[in-house]
Amino acid sequence: MNKAKILSTIAIITRLFLGFLFLYSALDKILYPAKFAEVIYNYRLLPVELLNICAMIVPWIEITIGITLLLGVWVTASALLLSGLTIVFIGLLLSAIVRGLNIECGCFSLDAEGSLVSWKRIFEDVLILIGGIYLIWYQIKKQARLESQPPSE
Amino acid sequence: MDGKMSNFKTLKITVYQTIILVLIAVVGGFGFNQFSPHGLKLITPFHRVSIGNQRLKIPIFLSRKLFKPQSLDNMPHQPLELKLNEAYEYFQHRLALFIDARTSLEYNEGHIPQAVSIPLQSFDYQTPILVDFPMNQMMITYCEGESCSESIDLAMHLNEIGFTNVCIYIGGWEEWQAADYPVKEGDQP
């Protein structure tokens, strides 16, 4: 297997994995928006009045990312959005840890037992961010390669 | 030069696509919320709570449907007694405001998450927590356990001042703790 083939395989696996992950993450939040609004409230960063709006939109950003990644449509834009969102999540988690908040993370599901804010959650988000950045890098490289190729006819 | 132009064009397209994805998410989010049975009010409803000199806004995480008076018209006006599983059901689905009738000290040591503290001895008809609440707000009062009566008295008071949808969780804090359900410490709901 040559290098290009390996990079392409990694890109496909990353894209599908992140696509499924983001769809899965959105599910609980869409089914229980009030609970998700409460999770956001517990971070104590957003004005109370905006909690519901945030709880309505964030899961749908995740769904949009999930679907586009799975379908392989607008992958660069989707990976860009994914990376931006993940950077925000990492910032939120860090701020919660710094302030000593022992709260539910709300990362992948709304199950309070297994997903408290912790360094482990930040590590997971960093891995996701690396995946997102890899996809952006791969897409740009692919685009450049396509443009540098002479027309076939 | 051509390469730079092409890069700029690609970047521009990517930014446009990202904006479109966000717009799709916004439309999807608002649209779904409108039709979802668990849909929320656009602006989070809250009540003002006074703790010391601080005036806090405590959000009410309830489905939009509960704010429609007609959906509660059939509820009995006399306080109902709830069992552990019923209280937990309301807690899980955020269908009611839990009110802790014990002392502030007991409340700070541990309470049901999201429950607000209205100690019976300090209850008066101007209790700040109650201002701004719809009169059909589903409320569940509780105290230490089966042997205490503060929850019943508080429920009756709430009923007297016109709240039409008050329940009493008789098992109270002791039973809730024994069942290993979520608890919270401190003076915050």
Interface residues (C-beta under 8 A of the other chain):
Chain A: I30 L31 Y32 P33 A34 K35 A37 E38 Y41 V48 E49 L50 L51 N52 I53 A55 M56 I57 V58 P59 W60 I61 I63 T64 I65 T68 W74 T76 A77 S78 L80 L81 A112 I140 Q143 E147
Chain B: G3 S6 T10 T14 V15 Q17 T18 I20 L21 V22 I24 A25 V26 G28 G29 F30 F32 N33 S36 H38 G39 L40 K41 L42 I43 T44 F46 K57 I58 P59 F61 L62 S63 R94 Q114 P182
